[in-house]
């Protein structure tokens, strides 16, 4: 009896596979390609079919260039919005198409502002889409300590990148 139910579930999942979109934000095309490849691996792990890929290339995000223009970007929020045109296209896509996962490198790809990130995440959840990261795999963590370690590692990587 149980085997029959498992077989039924498998056939239903094959008929309706999980779907995903990928969002990459990078300073160079090469970095974006690497991010996309990692995100595609994550989609395979989730048994999801990638329906669309959105890539924002922003050469201003290189650390040296970023330091020179920090004040300029703070004063000019319009440019900030222009840097994430593809993210806006991705959210529009999510509104129009039922999608199970939105895969990206880490939360800072979507927003570096914590409050803004949680607002965006809430809007995406309301659409029935789950944000998934290929650098942080929360569903693989068994304990809170593993979660803390993951956050500490990601924070260290961000700090190291900013100091470079």
PAZAPA-4460 file (N, C-alpha, C; in steps of 0.05 Angstrom, whole numbers, plus 32768, in hexadecimal, padded with zeros to 4 digits):
% residues 164
    n_x    n_y    n_z   ca_x   ca_y   ca_z    c_x    c_y    c_z   seq   type   mol
   8010   7FE8   8000   8000   8000   8000   8011   8019   8000     1      X     A
   8025   801B   8011   8037   8032   8012   8046   8036   7FF8     2      X     A
   8050   8020   7FED   805F   8022   7FD4   804E   802E   7FBE     3      X     A
   8035   8026   7FBD   8023   8031   7FA9   8020   804F   7FAC     4      X     A
   801D   8059   7FC4   801B   8076   7FC9   8034   8084   7FC0     5      X     A
   804B   8079   7FC6   8065   8085   7FBF   8066   8087   7FA0     6      X     A
   805E   8072   7F92   805E   8072   7F75   804C   8087   7F6A     7      X     A
   8034   808A   7F77   8021   809F   7F6E   802D   80BB   7F72     8      X     A
   803A   80BF   7F88   8046   80D9   7F8D   805C   80DF   7F79     9      X     A
   806D   80CB   7F73   8082   80CF   7F5F   8076   80D6   7F44    10      X     A
   8061   80C9   7F3B   8056   80CF   7F21   8049   80EB   7F21    11      X     A
   803D   80F3   7F37   8032   810E   7F38   8048   8123   7F37    12      X     A
   805F   811E   7F45   8075   8131   7F44   8081   8133   7F28    13      X     A
   8083   811D   7F1A   808D   811D   7EFF   807B   812D   7EEC    14      X     A
   8061   812B   7EF1   804E   813A   7EE1   804F   8158   7EE7    15      X     A
   8054   815F   7F00   8056   817B   7F08   8070   8180   7F16    16      X     A
   8086   8183   7F07   80A0   8187   7F13   80A1   81A3   7F21    17      X     A
   80B2   81A6   7F34   80B7   81BF   7F41   80C4   81D2   7F2D    18      X     A
   80BE   81EC   7F30   80C9   81FF   7F1D   80DA   8214   7F2D    19      X     A
   80EC   8220   7F1F   80FE   8234   7F2B   8106   824A   7F18    20      X     A
   810D   8260   7F24   811B   8275   7F14   8136   8279   7F22    21      X     A
   8148   8285   7F13   8163   828A   7F1E   8168   82A9   7F1B    22      X     A
   8172   82B4   7F31   817A   82D0   7F30   8197   82D3   7F38    23      X     A
   81A6   82E0   7F26   81C3   82E5   7F2C   81C8   8303   7F2B    24      X     A
   81D8   830C   7F3D   81E2   8328   7F3D   8200   8327   7F40    25      X     A
   820E   8331   7F2D   822B   832F   7F2C   8238   8347   7F20    26      X     A
   8252   8349   7F25   8262   8360   7F1A   826B   835A   7EFD    27      X     A
   826E   8341   7EF6   8277   833A   7EDB   8266   8323   7ECF    28      X     A
   8268   8320   7EB5   825A   830B   7EA8   8264   82EF   7EB1    29      X     A
   827E   82ED   7EB5   828A   82D4   7EBE   827F   82CC   7EDA    30      X     A
   827E   82DF   7EEC   8273   82DA   7F07   8256   82D2   7F05    31      X     A
   8247   82DF   7EF3   822B   82D8   7EF0   8227   82BC   7EE5    32      X     A
   8239   82B4   7ED3   8238   8298   7EC8   823D   8284   7EDE    33      X     A
   8251   828A   7EEF   8256   8278   7F06   823E   8276   7F19    34      X     A
   8232   828D   7F1E   821B   828D   7F30   8204   827D   7F23    35      X     A
   8200   8280   7F0A   81EB   8272   7EFC   81EF   8254   7EFD    36      X     A
   8208   824B   7EF8   820F   822F   7EF9   8209   8223   7F15    37      X     A
   8211   8232   7F2A   820C   8228   7F45   81EE   8227   7F4B    38      X     A
   81DF   823B   7F42   81C2   823B   7F46   81B5   8224   7F37    39      X     A
   81BF   821E   7F1F   81B3   8208   7F10   81B8   81ED   7F1E    40      X     A
   81D0   81EA   7F2B   81D5   81D2   7F3B   81C1   81D0   7F52    41      X     A
   81BC   81E7   7F5F   81A9   81E7   7F75   818D   81E0   7F6B    42      X     A
   8186   81E9   7F54   816B   81E2   7F49   8169   81C4   7F45    43      X     A
   817F   81B7   7F3B   817F   819A   7F37   817C   818C   7F52    44      X     A
   818A   8196   7F67   8187   818A   7F81   816A   818B   7F8B    45      X     A
   815C   81A0   7F83   8140   81A4   7F8C   812D   8196   7F78    46      X     A
   8137   8189   7F64   8127   817C   7F4F   8114   8191   7F42    47      X     A
   811F   81A8   7F3C   810F   81BE   7F30   8118   81C4   7F14    48      X     A
   8105   81CB   7F03   810B   81D3   7EE8   810E   81F2   7EE8    49      X     A
   8124   81FB   7EDD   8129   8218   7EDC   8119   8224   7EC5    50      X     A
   8107   8236   7ECB   80F6   8242   7EB6   8100   825C   7EAB    51      X     A
   8110   826B   7EBC   811A   8284   7EB3   8133   828B   7EC3    52      X     A
   8145   829A   7EB6   815E   82A4   7EC4   815F   82C2   7EC0    53      X     A
   8164   82D0   7ED6   8166   82ED   7ED6   8182   82F5   7EE1    54      X     A
   8190   8305   7ED2   81AC   830C   7ED9   81AF   832B   7ED8    55      X     A
   81B8   8336   7EEF   81BF   8352   7EF1   81DE   8353   7EF1    56      X     A
   81E9   8361   7EDE   8206   8365   7EDD   820B   8382   7EE6    57      X     A
   821A   8386   7EFB   821F   83A1   7F06   823C   83A4   7F0C    58      X     A
   824B   83B0   7EF9   8268   83B4   7EFD   826E   83C5   7F15    59      X     A
   825B   83D5   7F1E   825F   83E7   7F35   8260   83D7   7F4F    60      X     A
   825A   83BD   7F4E   825A   83AD   7F67   8276   83A3   7F6E    61      X     A
   828A   83A7   7F5C   82A5   83A0   7F63   82AE   83B0   7F7B    62      X     A
   82BC   83A4   7F8F   82C2   83B2   7FA8   82D0   83CD   7FA4    63      X     A
   82E4   83CF   7F93   82F3   83E8   7F90   82E1   83FE   7F84    64      X     A
   82D2   83F7   7F70   82C0   840B   7F63   82AA   8412   7F77    65      X     A
   82A0   83FE   7F86   828A   8403   7F99   8292   8417   7FAE    66      X     A
   82AA   8416   7FB8   82B3   8429   7FCD   82B3   8445   7FC3    67      X     A
   82BB   8449   7FAA   82BC   8464   7F9E   82A1   8471   7F9B    68      X     A
   828D   8460   7F96   8272   846B   7F90   825D   8467   7FA5    69      X     A
   8265   8460   7FBE   8251   845A   7FD3   8240   8473   7FD7    70      X     A
   824C   848A   7FDC   823C   84A2   7FE1   822A   84A9   7FC9    71      X     A
   8234   84A5   7FB1   8225   84AA   7F99   820C   8499   7F98    72      X     A
   820E   847F   7F9E   81F7   846D   7F9D   81E4   8473   7FB4    73      X     A
   81EE   847B   7FCB   81DC   8481   7FE1   81CA   8499   7FD9    74      X     A
   81D6   84AD   7FCC   81C7   84C5   7FC4   81B4   84BF   7FAD    75      X     A
   81BB   84AD   7F9C   81AB   84A8   7F84   819E   848D   7F84    76      X     A
   8187   848A   7F91   817A   8470   7F93   816F   8466   7F78    77      X     A
   816B   8478   7F65   8162   846F   7F4B   8176   845C   7F3E    78      X     A
   818F   8462   7F41   81A3   8450   7F36   81A3   8435   7F43    79      X     A
   819D   8434   7F5D   819B   841B   7F6B   8185   840A   7F5F    80      X     A
   816E   8416   7F59   8158   8408   7F4D   8160   83FE   7F31    81      X     A
   816F   840E   7F22   8177   8406   7F07   818A   83EE   7F07    82      X     A
   8199   83EB   7F1D   81AC   83D5   7F1F   819E   83BA   7F21    83      X     A
   8185   83BA   7F29   8177   83A0   7F2C   815F   839D   7F1A    84      X     A
   8162   83A5   7F01   814C   83A3   7EEE   8143   8386   7EEB    85      X     A
   8156   8373   7EEA   814F   8357   7EE6   8141   834C   7EFF    86      X     A
   8147   8356   7F17   8139   834C   7F2E   811C   8355   7F2D    87      X     A
   8116   836D   7F23   80FB   8375   7F20   80EC   8364   7F0B    88      X     A
   80FB   835D   7EF6   80EF   834B   7EE2   80E9   832F   7EEE    89      X     A
   80FB   8326   7F00   80F7   830C   7F0D   80DE   830D   7F1E    90      X     A
   80DB   8322   7F2E   80C3   8323   7F3F   80AA   8325   7F2E    91      X     A
   80AB   8333   7F18   8094   8335   7F06   808D   8319   7EFB    92      X     A
   80A2   830A   7EF4   809F   82EE   7EEA   8091   82DD   7EFF    93      X     A
   809B   82E0   7F18   808F   82D0   7F2E   8071   82D6   7F32    94      X     A
   806A   82EF   7F2E   804D   82F6   7F31   803C   82E9   7F1B    95      X     A
   8048   82E6   7F03   8038   82DB   7EED   803A   82BD   7EEA    96      X     A
   804F   82B0   7EF5   8053   8293   7EF2   8057   8286   7F0D    97      X     A
   8047   8271   7F12   804A   8262   7F2B   8066   8255   7F2A    98      X     A
   8076   825C   7F3E   8092   8253   7F3F   8097   8249   7F5C    99      X     A
   80A4   8232   7F5E   80A9   8227   7F79   80C1   8234   7F86   100      X     A
   80D6   8239   7F77   80EF   8243   7F83   80FA   825B   7F73   101      X     A
   8106   826E   7F82   8116   8283   7F76   8132   827E   7F82   102      X     A
   8145   8277   7F71   8160   826F   7F7A   8174   8286   7F74   103      X     A
   8183   828C   7F89   8198   82A0   7F86   81AF   8298   7F99   104      X     A
   81C5   82A7   7F97   81DD   82A1   7FA7   81D9   82A3   7FC5   105      X     A
   81CE   82BA   7FCD   81CA   82BF   7FEA   81B7   82D7   7FED   106      X     A
   81AD   82DC   8005   8199   82F2   8008   81A4   830D   7FFF   107      X     A
   81BE   8312   8001   81C8   832C   7FF8   81C7   8331   7FDA   108      X     A
   81C1   831C   7FCA   81BE   8320   7FAE   81A4   832F   7FA8   109      X     A
   8191   832C   7FBA   8176   8339   7FB7   8176   8354   7FC3   110      X     A
   8181   8357   7FDB   8183   8371   7FE9   8197   836F   7FFF   111      X     A
   81A7   8384   8002   81BA   8386   8018   81AE   8393   8030   112      X     A
   8196   839D   802D   8187   83AA   8043   8175   8394   804F   113      X     A
   8179   838E   8069   816B   8378   8076   814C   837C   8075   114      X     A
   8143   8393   807C   8126   8398   807C   811A   8396   8060   115      X     A
   8128   83A1   804D   811F   839F   8031   811E   8381   8028   116      X     A
   8133   8372   8030   8133   8356   8029   811B   8347   8034   117      X     A
   8115   834B   804E   80FE   833D   805A   80E4   8344   804D   118      X     A
   80E1   835D   8045   80C9   8366   8036   80C7   8357   801C   119      X     A
   80DD   8356   800D   80DD   8348   7FF3   80D8   832A   7FF7   120      X     A
   80E5   831E   800B   80E1   8302   8010   80C4   82FC   8017   121      X     A
   80B7   830D   8027   809B   8309   802E   8089   830B   8015   122      X     A
   808F   831E   8003   807F   8320   7FEA   8082   8307   7FD9   123      X     A
   809A   82FD   7FD8   809F   82E4   7FC8   8091   82CC   7FD4   124      X     A
   8092   82CA   7FEE   8084   82B4   7FFC   8066   82B5   7FF6   125      X     A
   805B   82CD   7FF7   803E   82D0   7FF1   8037   82C6   7FD5   126      X     A
   804A   82C7   7FC3   8046   82BD   7FA8   8048   829F   7FA6   127      X     A
   8050   8292   7FBC   8053   8275   7FBD   806E   826C   7FB4   128      X     A
   8081   827E   7FB3   809D   8277   7FAA   80AF   8278   7FC2   129      X     A
   80C2   8265   7FC3   80D5   8264   7FD9   80F0   826D   7FCF   130      X     A
   80FC   8280   7FDE   8118   8289   7FD8   812B   8273   7FE1   131      X     A
   813D   826B   7FCF   8150   8256   7FD5   816C   8261   7FCD   132      X     A
   817F   825B   7FDD   819B   8264   7FD8   81AC   824C   7FD3   133      X     A
   81C0   824F   7FC1   81D2   8238   7FBD   81EA   8239   7FD0   134      X     A
   81EE   824F   7FDE   8205   8250   7FF0   81FC   8248   800D   135      X     A
   81E2   824B   8013   81D8   8245   802D   81C1   8231   8029   136      X     A
   81C5   8218   8032   81B0   8204   802F   81A3   81FE   804A   137      X     A
   818F   820E   8051   8183   820D   806B   8175   81F2   8070   138      X     A
   8169   81E7   805B   815B   81CD   805F   816D   81B6   8066   139      X     A
   8188   81B9   8060   819B   81A4   8067   81A5   81A6   8084   140      X     A
   819E   81BB   8092   81A8   81BF   80AD   8197   81B2   80C2   141      X     A
   81A3   81A3   80D3   8195   8194   80E8   8192   81A4   8102   142      X     A
   81A5   81B6   8107   81A5   81C4   8121   81A8   81E2   811D   143      X     A
   81A1   81F0   8133   81A5   820D   8132   81C2   8215   8130   144      X     A
   81D4   8204   813C   81F0   820A   813A   81FA   8209   811D   145      X     A
   81F0   81F7   810D   81F7   81F6   80F1   81EE   820F   80E3   146      X     A
   81D6   8218   80EA   81CB   8231   80DF   81DD   8248   80E6   147      X     A
   81E5   824A   80FF   81F7   8260   8108   8211   825F   80F9   148      X     A
   821C   8247   80F6   8236   8244   80E8   8233   824E   80CB   149      X     A
   821D   8247   80BF   8218   824F   80A3   8218   826E   80A0   150      X     A
   820A   827A   80B3   8208   8298   80B3   8224   82A4   80B8   151      X     A
   8233   8299   80CA   824D   82A3   80D1   8260   82A1   80B8   152      X     A
   825F   828A   80AA   826F   8287   8092   8268   829B   807C   153      X     A
   824E   829F   8078   8245   82B1   8064   824D   82CE   806B   154      X     A
   824A   82D5   8084   8252   82F0   808D   8270   82F4   808A   155      X     A
   8280   82E0   8090   829D   82E2   808D   82A4   82E6   806F   156      X     A
   8296   82D8   805D   829C   82DB   8041   8295   82F7   8037   157      X     A
   827F   8302   8041   8277   831D   8039   828B   8332   8043   158      X     A
   8294   832F   805C   82A8   8341   8068   82C2   833F   8058   159      X     A
   82CA   8327   8052   82E3   8323   8043   82E1   8330   8027   160      X     A
   82CB   832D   801A   82C7   8339   8000   82C7   8358   8001   161      X     A
   82BB   8363   8016   82BB   8380   8019   82D7   838B   8020   162      X     A
   82E7   837C   802D   8302   8385   8034   8315   8383   801C   163      X     A
   830E   8372   8009   8320   836D   7FF2   8321   8385   7FE0   164      X     A
***
